Amino acid sequence: MKILLLCVGKLRSAALKTVCGEYLARLRRYGGCEVAECRAAESRGAAAAEEESQRLLSALKPADQVWILDPRG
């Protein structure tokens, strides 16, 4: 199974990069794993969320399984 972790925006924080690296190392035991970053919208609000959603969806194939991770839980 190939795992693609799609992120909105760049991972700028050193701590976040470290945690992401550890998470990817664990996932690699189950197959291929990679990270792709989608450009964040320049504005805020519903229009920005829609723009970012379209960017994420364009990186997916119709047969892909999707799991969504939200920082709010």
N, C-alpha and C positions, 0 to 999 in steps of 0.2 A: 504494500500500500504506500503510495506517495502522499506525503502531507505537505500542503502549502499553507503557510501562515501569512495571511494578508493583513497588512497594517495600514492605517490611515496616518499619513505623516511620517517623519523620520524619527528614529530612535536616537535622541540627542543625549539623554542622560546616561552617564557612565554606569550608574547603578542599574538602570533599566536594561542596558545592553548586556550587563553581566547576568542578570536574571534570565533574560531571553536566551542567552547562550547556554545556560545550564538547562533550561527547559528544552531547547532544541537537541542537546546532547542526549537527554532522556528519550525524546521522541525518535531519534535516529535508530534506536534499538529495534523499532518496529518497521523500519523501511526508510525510503528516501524522504528527506525533509529539507525544505528551503523556506526562506523568508522573502516576501515581495512587499515593497512599500508603494502605496498609492498616494499621489499628491493630495494634500489636504486642501479643502476649499478655502479661498481667501476671505470669504464672508462668514457670517454666523446665521443660525436660525434654520428654518425648515428648508429653504432653498439650498443652503450649504449641505445639509444632511442628504438631500436628494442628489446633489452633484456627487458627493462622496460615495453614495450608494451605487450610482451608475458606474463609477470607476471600479468599484469592487466587483460588481456583477460582470463587467466586461473582461475581468481576469479569469472568470470561471467558465467551465465547459458544461453543457447540459447534463451530463451524467455525473458530475461531481456531487459529493455529499458535502453539506455545509453545516458547520457548528459555529455559532456566534458567541463571542466572549465580550462581556460588557463590564467595564470597571466598576459599575454600581452593583454588580452581583446578579 
